[in-house]
Amino acid sequence: MSTQKIAIVGGGLAGLYAAFRLHQAGIAFDLFEARSRLGGRILSTASGSFDLGPTWFWPDFQPRIQALLAGLDIATFEQYETGETLVERWPIGVMRRVGYRSGNLAMRIEGGSARLTDALAALLPPGQLHLDSELTAARLDGERVQLALLQPRRHTLEANYSQLWLAVPPRVLSRIVFNPDLRESERQRLAAVPTWMAAHAKYVARYARPFWRDQGLAGNAFSSIGPLGEIHDACNTEGAALFGFFAIGAMHRRTLADAELKARCRAQLTHLFGEQATTPIEDFIQDWAAEPFTATEADQAPPGWHGMHDLGNVFESVWKDRIRLIGSEAGGDQAGYMEGAILAVEKVLKRLA
């Protein structure tokens, strides 16, 4: 059995998958998550299991997550896209488009994407999963990495590890004090990596039934008017729902209360899909730009492109053998996706001596 002990910081898909693989290999680890829950950017509603974070994966070019879900015996289903798509433009109004399909086959996880992170967490020793533990400092002490973690009641935990695996957005690392300090070139490379979807917010409206399907609609809508710019069917076996991505920017959203945003979203859905959309059973907003462990000030505007960054050689200083980046942003051509989280972990596992 290996004498190494790995500290994993971040309890989203990447961190949990890394812990799962290390546990399988008999390598000691501790996982630290700053939030009071696991899952990171993966989050589903408590009622209905509707996704507030990532919802789709594409088996055509994302085989790793497909294999992981199959190995965990988690059911998946195809995104509903049968019917016409709505397009809302000013001053034309609402138009119906026939036969729209969004490219490659999009799949969803039965029970919400959080079912995947919940399943991984259930396979890990509970005593090695530490919530409410924010990494504030990392100090290199010979062959060991000493961590300082802020826990409830301002208590600071100190612990030593052979390596530090960071399953968090690269820009968030600017809040951590490193000793020795990172080189300026290292900080610049980390700061240059956008956090995928960090500027965005999602709205979900739950209904008694998928009435839009009765109208021959797929639930897809694209709007240049807003507040939602893109809308999709979010139904699952637990209920009917529509979800949308906000077209309103993060800075503007900050000036509006959730109640006002929800009212505007309901009005838009009513305009698009009819009076039955006016009164959902319940509705939800998740604003990722307001999440301090996801987004920084630099993430308040979307990057405008889904870029790929080579994060394999970010660290050239004394930290190069002690720190590994395993978050989704380190996932090469799958950066930002759930597939990217798995790919990033697998790349680091290959380097583990």
C-alpha positions as CSV (number, residue, x, y, z in Angstrom):
1,M,0.0,0.0,0.0
2,S,1.2,3.5,-0.9
3,T,2.6,5.7,1.9
4,Q,1.4,8.8,0.2
5,K,-1.5,10.8,1.6
6,I,-3.3,13.2,-0.8
7,A,-5.2,16.3,0.2
8,I,-8.1,16.9,-2.2
9,V,-9.6,20.4,-2.1
10,G,-13.0,20.7,-3.7
11,G,-15.9,18.3,-3.3
12,G,-17.5,18.6,-6.7
13,L,-17.4,15.9,-9.4
14,A,-13.6,16.1,-9.9
15,G,-12.8,15.9,-6.2
16,L,-15.2,13.1,-5.5
17,Y,-14.0,11.1,-8.5
18,A,-10.4,11.6,-7.5
19,A,-11.2,10.4,-4.0
20,F,-13.1,7.4,-5.4
21,R,-10.1,6.4,-7.6
22,L,-7.6,6.9,-4.7
23,H,-9.8,4.9,-2.4
24,Q,-10.0,2.1,-4.9
25,A,-6.1,2.1,-5.2
26,G,-5.7,2.1,-1.4
27,I,-4.1,5.5,-1.3
28,A,-4.8,7.6,1.7
29,F,-6.6,10.9,1.2
30,D,-8.7,13.6,2.8
31,L,-11.2,15.7,0.9
32,F,-12.0,19.2,2.0
33,E,-15.0,21.2,0.8
34,A,-15.6,24.8,1.7
35,R,-19.3,24.6,1.3
36,S,-21.7,22.8,3.7
37,R,-22.6,20.4,0.9
38,L,-20.8,18.2,-1.6
39,G,-21.3,18.5,-5.4
40,G,-19.7,21.8,-6.2
41,R,-21.2,23.2,-9.4
42,I,-23.4,20.1,-9.6
43,L,-26.6,20.9,-7.7
44,S,-30.2,19.5,-8.0
45,T,-33.3,20.8,-6.3
46,A,-34.4,19.0,-3.2
47,S,-37.9,18.5,-4.6
48,G,-38.1,17.1,-8.1
49,S,-34.3,16.7,-8.6
50,F,-34.2,19.4,-11.3
51,D,-30.7,20.5,-12.2
52,L,-29.5,23.9,-11.2
53,G,-26.0,23.3,-12.5
54,P,-24.9,21.0,-15.4
55,T,-27.6,18.8,-16.8
56,W,-26.4,17.3,-20.1
57,F,-23.6,15.1,-21.4
58,W,-23.0,13.9,-25.0
59,P,-22.0,10.2,-25.4
60,D,-20.8,10.8,-28.9
61,F,-17.7,12.6,-27.7
62,Q,-17.8,12.1,-23.9
63,P,-17.2,8.4,-23.2
64,R,-15.7,8.7,-19.7
65,I,-18.8,10.0,-18.0
66,Q,-20.9,7.5,-19.9
67,A,-18.7,4.7,-18.6
68,L,-18.7,6.1,-15.1
69,L,-22.5,6.3,-15.0
70,A,-22.8,2.8,-16.3
71,G,-20.3,1.5,-13.8
72,L,-22.3,3.0,-11.0
73,D,-25.6,1.6,-12.5
74,I,-27.1,5.1,-12.8
75,A,-29.8,5.4,-15.4
76,T,-29.8,8.1,-18.1
77,F,-32.3,9.3,-20.6
78,E,-32.4,11.4,-23.8
79,Q,-33.2,15.1,-23.6
80,Y,-36.7,15.7,-24.9
81,E,-36.7,17.6,-28.2
82,T,-39.8,16.4,-30.0
83,G,-41.8,19.2,-31.4
84,E,-41.4,22.8,-32.5
85,T,-39.0,25.3,-31.1
86,L,-40.0,28.9,-30.3
87,V,-37.9,31.9,-31.3
88,E,-38.6,35.3,-29.7
89,R,-37.3,38.5,-31.3
90,W,-38.1,42.1,-31.1
91,P,-40.1,43.5,-32.8
92,I,-41.3,40.4,-34.6
93,G,-42.6,38.5,-31.6
94,V,-42.7,34.7,-31.2
95,M,-42.2,32.4,-34.1
96,R,-42.4,28.6,-34.3
97,R,-39.6,26.7,-35.9
98,V,-40.0,23.1,-37.1
99,G,-37.6,20.3,-36.6
100,Y,-35.0,22.0,-34.5
101,R,-32.5,19.7,-32.8
102,S,-29.4,20.9,-30.9
103,G,-26.7,18.9,-32.6
104,N,-25.3,15.8,-30.9
105,L,-27.5,13.6,-28.8
106,A,-27.8,15.2,-25.4
107,M,-28.4,12.8,-22.4
108,R,-29.4,13.5,-18.8
109,I,-29.0,11.7,-15.6
110,E,-32.1,10.1,-14.0
111,G,-32.7,11.7,-10.7
112,G,-30.6,14.8,-11.6
113,S,-26.9,15.2,-12.0
114,A,-26.4,15.3,-8.2
115,R,-27.2,11.6,-8.3
116,L,-23.7,11.1,-9.7
117,T,-21.9,13.0,-7.0
118,D,-24.1,11.5,-4.3
119,A,-23.3,8.0,-5.6
120,L,-19.6,8.7,-5.5
121,A,-19.8,10.2,-2.0
122,A,-21.7,7.1,-0.7
123,L,-18.7,4.9,-1.7
124,L,-16.2,6.9,0.3
125,P,-15.3,6.7,4.0
126,P,-17.4,9.5,5.7
127,G,-14.6,10.4,8.1
128,Q,-12.4,11.4,5.1
129,L,-14.9,13.9,3.7
130,H,-14.7,17.3,5.5
131,L,-17.4,19.9,4.8
132,D,-17.2,23.6,5.8
133,S,-13.4,23.4,5.4
134,E,-12.0,26.3,3.4
135,L,-8.4,26.1,2.4
136,T,-6.7,29.4,3.3
137,A,-3.0,28.6,3.2
138,A,-0.6,26.0,1.9
139,R,3.0,25.8,3.1
140,L,5.8,23.7,1.7
141,D,7.7,22.0,4.5
142,G,10.4,19.8,2.9
143,E,8.6,16.8,1.3
144,R,5.2,17.7,2.9
145,V,2.5,20.2,2.2
146,Q,1.1,21.8,5.3
147,L,-2.5,23.1,4.9
148,A,-4.5,25.6,7.0
149,L,-8.2,25.2,6.7
150,L,-10.8,27.5,8.1
151,Q,-13.7,25.6,9.7
152,P,-16.8,26.6,11.7
153,R,-16.4,29.0,14.6
154,R,-13.2,30.3,13.0
155,H,-11.3,27.2,14.0
156,T,-8.2,26.5,11.9
157,L,-7.3,22.9,11.1
158,E,-3.6,22.2,10.2
159,A,-2.7,19.0,8.4
160,N,0.2,17.6,6.4
161,Y,0.1,15.8,3.0
162,S,2.4,14.5,0.3
163,Q,0.5,16.3,-2.5
164,L,-2.3,18.8,-2.9
165,W,-4.9,18.2,-5.5
166,L,-7.0,21.2,-6.3
167,A,-10.4,20.5,-7.7
168,V,-11.5,24.1,-7.7
169,P,-11.7,26.8,-10.4
170,P,-8.1,28.1,-11.1
171,R,-9.2,31.7,-10.5
172,V,-10.4,30.9,-6.9
173,L,-6.8,29.9,-6.0
174,S,-6.0,33.6,-5.8
175,R,-7.5,33.6,-2.3
176,I,-5.1,31.0,-1.0
177,V,-1.8,32.1,0.6
178,F,1.1,30.0,-0.6
179,N,4.4,29.8,1.1
180,P,6.7,29.9,-0.8
181,D,4.6,32.2,-2.9
182,L,3.6,31.3,-6.4
183,R,5.6,32.9,-9.2
184,E,3.9,35.8,-11.0
185,S,3.8,33.8,-14.2
186,E,2.0,31.0,-12.4
187,R,-0.6,33.4,-11.0
188,Q,-1.1,35.0,-14.4
189,R,-1.7,31.6,-16.0
190,L,-4.3,30.7,-13.3
191,A,-6.0,34.0,-13.6
192,A,-6.3,33.7,-17.4
193,V,-8.5,30.6,-17.1
194,P,-12.3,31.4,-17.2
195,T,-14.5,29.4,-14.9
196,W,-17.0,27.8,-17.3
197,M,-20.7,28.9,-16.6
198,A,-19.6,30.9,-13.5
199,A,-21.2,34.1,-14.9
200,H,-24.5,32.4,-15.5
201,A,-27.7,31.8,-13.6
202,K,-30.5,29.2,-14.2
203,Y,-34.2,29.4,-13.6
204,V,-36.4,26.3,-13.1
205,A,-40.2,26.3,-13.1
206,R,-42.0,23.1,-12.0
207,Y,-45.5,22.3,-13.2
208,A,-48.2,19.7,-12.7
209,R,-47.8,18.4,-16.2
210,P,-45.8,19.2,-19.4
211,F,-48.6,21.2,-21.1
212,W,-46.3,22.6,-23.8
213,R,-46.0,19.1,-25.2
214,D,-49.7,19.1,-25.8
215,Q,-49.2,22.1,-28.1
216,G,-46.6,20.3,-30.2
217,L,-43.8,22.2,-28.6
218,A,-40.4,20.7,-27.5
219,G,-40.0,23.2,-24.7
220,N,-37.1,24.8,-26.5
221,A,-37.1,28.6,-26.9
222,F,-34.5,31.2,-27.8
223,S,-35.1,34.8,-27.0
224,S,-33.3,38.1,-27.7
225,I,-35.7,39.8,-25.4
226,G,-35.3,37.9,-22.1
227,P,-35.0,37.7,-19.2
228,L,-34.2,34.1,-20.2
229,G,-32.2,33.8,-23.4
230,E,-32.5,30.0,-23.8
231,I,-35.2,27.7,-22.5
232,H,-35.5,23.9,-22.5
233,D,-37.7,21.0,-21.3
234,A,-36.5,19.9,-17.9
235,C,-39.0,17.1,-17.3
236,N,-37.9,13.9,-15.5
237,T,-39.6,10.9,-13.8
238,E,-40.4,13.1,-10.8
239,G,-42.2,15.8,-12.5
240,A,-42.6,18.4,-15.3
241,A,-40.5,21.5,-15.6
242,L,-39.0,24.1,-17.9
243,F,-35.6,25.6,-17.3
244,G,-33.8,28.6,-18.7
245,F,-30.5,30.4,-18.8
246,F,-30.6,34.1,-17.9
247,A,-29.7,36.5,-20.6
248,I,-29.4,39.3,-18.0
249,G,-25.8,39.8,-17.0
250,A,-24.5,39.1,-13.5
251,M,-24.1,42.7,-12.5
252,H,-27.6,43.5,-13.5
253,R,-29.0,40.5,-11.7
254,R,-27.4,41.8,-8.5
255,T,-29.7,44.8,-8.6
256,L,-32.9,42.7,-8.7
257,A,-34.4,40.6,-5.9
258,D,-35.2,36.9,-6.6
259,A,-38.9,37.7,-6.4
260,E,-38.6,40.2,-9.2
261,L,-36.5,37.9,-11.4
262,K,-39.0,35.1,-10.9
263,A,-41.9,37.3,-11.8
264,R,-40.2,38.3,-15.0
265,C,-39.4,34.7,-15.9
266,R,-43.0,33.6,-15.3
267,A,-44.2,36.5,-17.5
268,Q,-41.9,35.4,-20.3
269,L,-42.9,31.7,-20.0
270,T,-46.5,32.8,-20.1
271,H,-45.9,34.9,-23.2
272,L,-44.2,31.9,-24.9
273,F,-46.1,28.9,-23.7
274,G,-49.5,30.3,-22.6
275,E,-51.5,30.9,-19.4
276,Q,-50.7,27.5,-17.9
277,A,-47.1,28.7,-17.4
278,T,-48.2,31.6,-15.2
279,T,-48.4,29.7,-11.9
280,P,-45.8,27.0,-11.5
281,I,-46.0,24.7,-8.4
282,E,-42.6,26.1,-7.4
283,D,-39.7,27.8,-9.1
284,F,-36.0,28.2,-8.4
285,I,-33.1,30.5,-9.2
286,Q,-29.5,29.5,-8.9
287,D,-27.0,32.3,-9.6
288,W,-23.5,30.9,-9.9
289,A,-22.0,34.3,-10.3
290,A,-23.0,34.9,-6.6
291,E,-21.2,31.8,-5.4
292,P,-17.9,32.8,-3.9
293,F,-16.4,29.3,-4.2
294,T,-17.2,29.2,-7.9
295,A,-17.0,32.8,-9.3
296,T,-14.5,35.7,-8.8
297,E,-15.0,39.3,-10.0
298,A,-13.2,38.3,-13.2
299,D,-16.0,35.7,-13.9
300,Q,-18.9,38.2,-13.7
301,A,-19.0,38.4,-17.5
302,P,-19.0,35.2,-19.7
303,P,-15.8,34.6,-21.7
304,G,-17.7,34.4,-24.9
305,W,-15.9,31.3,-26.0
306,H,-15.4,27.8,-24.7
307,G,-11.6,27.8,-24.5
308,M,-9.1,25.0,-23.8
309,H,-6.1,25.8,-21.6
310,D,-3.1,23.6,-21.0
311,L,-2.9,23.5,-17.2
312,G,-0.5,20.5,-17.0
313,N,2.6,22.7,-16.6
314,V,1.2,25.7,-14.7
315,F,3.6,25.3,-11.8
316,E,7.2,25.7,-12.6
317,S,8.5,26.7,-9.1
318,V,9.1,24.5,-6.0
319,W,5.4,23.6,-6.1
320,K,5.6,21.7,-9.4
321,D,5.8,18.3,-7.8
322,R,3.4,19.0,-5.0
323,I,0.3,20.6,-6.6
324,R,-2.0,19.1,-9.2
325,L,-5.0,20.8,-10.8
326,I,-7.8,18.3,-11.2
327,G,-10.9,20.6,-11.7
328,S,-12.9,20.6,-14.9
329,E,-11.0,23.6,-16.3
330,A,-8.0,21.3,-16.5
331,G,-9.9,18.9,-18.7
332,G,-8.3,19.8,-22.0
333,D,-10.8,19.8,-24.9
334,Q,-13.6,18.9,-22.4
335,A,-12.8,21.8,-20.0
336,G,-15.9,23.0,-18.2
337,Y,-17.9,19.9,-18.8
338,M,-18.5,17.0,-16.4
339,E,-16.4,15.0,-18.8
340,G,-13.6,17.4,-18.3
341,A,-13.6,16.8,-14.5
342,I,-13.1,13.1,-15.1
343,L,-10.5,13.6,-17.8
344,A,-8.5,16.0,-15.6
345,V,-8.4,13.5,-12.7
346,E,-7.4,10.7,-15.0
347,K,-4.5,12.7,-16.4
348,V,-3.2,13.3,-12.8
349,L,-3.7,9.7,-11.8
350,K,-1.3,8.6,-14.6
351,R,1.4,10.9,-13.1
352,L,1.0,9.5,-9.6
353,A,4.1,7.6,-8.6
